[in-house]
Amino acid sequence: MSDRSPAAARQSEQPRTGRKVTESNAIVGRRIGQEALKKLCELHERYLKGIPNGWCVVMKECDLSGLDFRGLNFAQGHFIGCDFSGCNLEDAHFMGANLFGANFDHCNMTRTNFSRADLRGANFADAEMTEAQLDGADLRRGAVIKRGATAPTGRENSTFRGARMYGTNMSECKLLDADFEGASISGASLQGADLRGASFAGAELKSVELKGANLADADFRRAVMDEATAGRGDLMRATRPRPAPGPERMKKILLEHLVWIQTGQKQGMRADFSRMDLSRTVFSRQVLASANFQEAILADANFEGAILAAADFSNAILYRANMKGADLRGADLRGAELKGADQSGAKTGELAGTSLSTRL
């Protein structure tokens, strides 16, 4: 294992209970079936209750993918570098467990309890995490050095890419450099969490509690954040998108851009909305040909009937944007997030008189 240094890697193999994890008392590199899982849970529950002949589950690099863990109790167990991908973990208990480098991609983790668990380097891509409990969990960097290898491979940062986190409790979590790209986070608590350097590119945050969270160098430049969330955290040291211009400033920008178009770029000024948060802004029927929306946040924006020929939307966030009937010929949409965007009736393809075509 590795958590920045070989010494830390060796140390990480020691569970928080002080019980030493060794090859002699661990199941290593095995595929575990459903019946075997049930028997292991029975032994582990005997251990938790102090009943004779119980056994604290200790696994390393085992394949648990696709198994049904619903309601099972593996609190204080050890699942180092194990693969849980595609598992049903609904109402399962892993409080205080050692899950260093575990993979939970595509899992159903509804109401799963990971309170105070060691989840360094764990992966939760596309997981369903409604009302999951991760309060006090350690989700800092970490990676497993697999048997026969000399260095860790794959991801080291804990990742929640594309995860659905509704009512998830992550208060007091250690989330240094965690990756929340594309996650849907609503009604969740990150109160008191260490989110230094965390990335929220393409994530949506609604009514998220950030009180007391350390947001230094957290990256919200391409995040969709509602006012309720923004008002609950100290974002002074976080990286945020440029604010939208006020009504008068916006009116001037649009007028200057129109003059720029009408005079063949000789007068006026090209509209530059790059890296701005323009969520819910109304641009319907505006002339915005060749405007710069690169990396802008345009969630729920209204472009209905707008002239957007040759506009640059590369890497923009266009969740649920209304682009009905818009002229998108020659527009650059490469890397843009278009989840829920309505492009019905929009004009796409080659822009006459140029070598440009709509790019997706």
N, C-alpha and C positions, 0 to 999 in steps of 0.2 A: 504494500500500500504506500501511497504517497500523499502527503498534505504539505507541499512546499519543500520539505526536507526529508532525507532518509531517517533522521532521528524522530521527526514527527510521525513518519510513516510507521516505524516500529512501535511507537507509543500508541498509535491509533488502534493497534490490535488488542490493546488492553481494555476490556469493557469497563463501563463506569462503575460497576459493582465491585471491581477489583479482581474478579475471577479471570484467570489467565486463559486466553484462547490458544490452544495448541492443536497440532495435527492429531494428537491422540484422542482428543475429546470432541473433534469437529467432524461434521459430514462435509466432505470437500469434493466439489466438481461433479455432483450427482444430479440426475434428473429425478425430481420428486413427484410422485403420483398423488392423486386425490386421497386414496385410502391411507397411504403412508403419512400424508399431511395430517389426517384426522388422528392417527395414532400418536404422532409427534406432539400434537396439541394436547392430547390427554396426558402424556408424560410431563409436558411442560406445566400444565395446570397443577399436577401433583407437586412439582417442584415449587411453584408459587405459593402453594398452600402448606408447604412443609411436610407433605405426606411421604412416607418412605417409598423408595424406588422411583421417585420422580427424577426428571432430567431436564436441565436447562438447555434449551435448543441452541446449538452452535453450528452454523453453516457458513461455508465460504465458497463463493463462486458457484452456487447451485442454481439449477434451472427450475424456477417455480412458475414459469409463465403460464397464463391461462387458468390457474387454479382458483377454486372458490374458497375464499377466506371469510365469508360472511359470518360475523359474530364471534370469530375465533379470538382467543386471548393469548398473545405472544409477548406480553409485557416483559421487558428486561431480557428478551431473547437477543440472539446475535445472528445477523444475516448479512455478513460482510461481502460486498460485491455480488450479491444475488440478483437474479433477473426475475422481477415480478410483472413484467410487461403483460398487459391484457388481463390481469387478475381482477376478480371481483372482491374488493376489500371493504365492502359496505359494513359499517358498524364493527369492524375488526379493531383490536386493541394492540398497540405497539408502544405503550408508554414506557419511556426510558430505554427503549431498545437500541442496539447498536446496528445501524443500517448503513454504515459507511459505504459510499459508492454504489448503492442499490439503484436498480432501474425500475421505475414505476410508470413508464410511458404507456399511455392508452388505458390506464387502470380506472375502474370505478372506485373512487375513494370517498363516497358519500358517508359522512359522519365518522370516518376513520380517525382513531385517536393516536396521534404521534407526539403527544405532549412530552417535552424534554428529551426527545429522541436524538441520537447522533445520526444526522442525515447529511453529513458533509459529502459534497460531490454527487448527491442523489439527483436523479432525473425524473421529471413529472410532465414530460411533453404530452400535450393533448389529453391530460388526465381530467376526469370529472371529480372536482374537489369540494362539492357543495357541503357546507357545514363541517368540513374536516377540521380537526383540532391539532394544530402544530405549535401551540404556545410554548415558548421557551426552547424550541428545537434549535439545533446547531446545523445550519445549512451553508456553512462556508465552503471554500474550495476543498477539493479532495479527489483523489483518483486511486484506483486499485492497480497495483502492479501484478499482472496475472502470472501464474506459475510458468516458469521458464523464461519470462521476460526480464529485462533489466531496467525498463522505464515504463511509466504509465502510458496507456493509449486512450484515445477518445477524449470526451469532455471532462473538464475538471470543475468548472463552475456548476453549481446547482442550477438547474434550468426548469422553468415552468412555461416553456413556449407553447402557446395555444391552449393552455389549461383554462378550465372554467372554474372560477373561484368565487362562489356565491355564498356569502356568510361564513367564509373560511376564517378561522382564528389563527393568526400568525403573530400575535402580540409577543414582544420580547424575543423574537427570533433573531438569530445571527445570520444575516443574508448578504454578507459582504460579496460584492461582484456577482450577485445572482442575476439570472437572465429571465425576464418576464415578457419576452418578445411575443406580441400577438395574444397575450392572455386577456381574458375577460374577468375583471375583478370588481365585484359589486357587493356592497354591504359587508365587506370584509374588514377585519381589524389587523392593522400593522402597527398598532400603538406600541411605542417604545422599541420598535425593531431597529436593528443596525442594517441600514440599506445603503451604506457607503459604496459608491461605484456600481450600484445595480442599474440594469438597463431595462427600460420600459418601452422600447421601440414598438409602435403599433399596438400597444396595450390600451385597453379601455378601463378607466377607473371611475366608478360611480359610487358615491356615498361611502368612500373608504376612509377609515379612521387612521390618521397619520400622527396623532398627537404624541409628542415625545420621541418620534422616530428620528434617527440620524440619517439625513438625506444628503449629506455632503458628497458632491460629485455624482449623485444619482442622475441618470440621463432620462429626462422626460421630453426631449426635443420632438419626438414623433409620437408622443402619447396623447390619447384623448382623455382629458380630465375634466370632470364637472366642477362647478363652483363649490359645491359642498365639500368635495375632496380637497381642492386647493386651499380652502379656508381652514382646514384642520391640521395642516402641517407647516413646518418652517422650511420653505422652499428657497430661502435666500442663497444657500450654497449649492443648490441643485442646478443642473443645466436644463433650461426651459426654452421653448420656442419663442420667437419674437412675438410681442403682443399685436393684436389687430389694430389698425389705425382707427381713430375716432370717426364719427360720421362726416365731419367737414373735411378731414384729411383724406378719407376714402373717396369722397366726391371729387376732390382735386386730382387724386391719382387716376381715377377713371377718365376724367376729362383730358388730362395730359396724355394718357395712353391713346385716346381717340385721335387727338391731334397728331401724335406720333405715327399712327396708322395712315391717317388721311394725307399727310405730307411726305409719305414715303420715308419715314424715319429721320426727316430733316429738322423737324421741330417737335416740341413736346418731349415726352420721356416715356420709355417703356415701363409698364407696370411690373414692379418687382415684389411679389408676395412670397418669395422663397423663405422657408423655415418659419413662417408665421402661423399662429393659431387662428384660423378663420372658420372655426366650427360654427355652423348654423348661419353663416353669412349669405345674404341674398344677392346673387349675381345674375338673376334671370334676365335674359334678352340684352345683356351688356355685350359690347364689342370688345373682346379680350383676345383677339388673334395675336399669337406670338407672346402672350404674357408669360411671366415666369412664376410658376407655382411649385417649383422644385422643393421637395421635402416639406411642403406645407401641410398643415392639419386642416382638412376640409370635411370633417365628419358632419353629416346632415346639412351640408351647404346646398344652395339652390342655384343650379346653372341652367334651368329649363329655358330652351330656345336661345341660349347664348352663343355668340360666335367665338369659338375656341380653336380655330384652325391654327396649326403649328404652335400651339401653346405647350409649354413644358410642364408636365405633371409628373416627371420622373420621381419615384420614391415618395410620392405624396400619399396621404391617408385620406381616402375618399369613401369611408364607410357610410352607407345609406345616402350618398349624394344623389340629388335629383338632376340627372343630365338628359332628361327627356327632350328629344328634338334638337339637341345641341349640335353644332357643327364641329366635329372632332377630326376633320380631315387633316392629315399631317401632324396631328398632336403626338407628343411623346408621353406614353403612359407606362414606360418600362419601370418595373419595380413598384408601381403604384398598388396600393391596397384598395380593392374595389368591392369588398364584402357588402352586399345589400344595395349597391349602387344601381340606379335605374337608368339604363341607356336606351330605353325603347325609343325608336324613331330617330336616334342620333345618326348623323352622317359620318361615316368613316371611310378610310381608304386614301387614295392618292389626292394630293392637293394640286389642282390645275396650275400649270406654269412653273412648277417646282419639281424637285426630285424627291420631295417628302411624301411619306405615306404614314397613316396611323400606325404607331409602334406600341405593341403590348408586351 
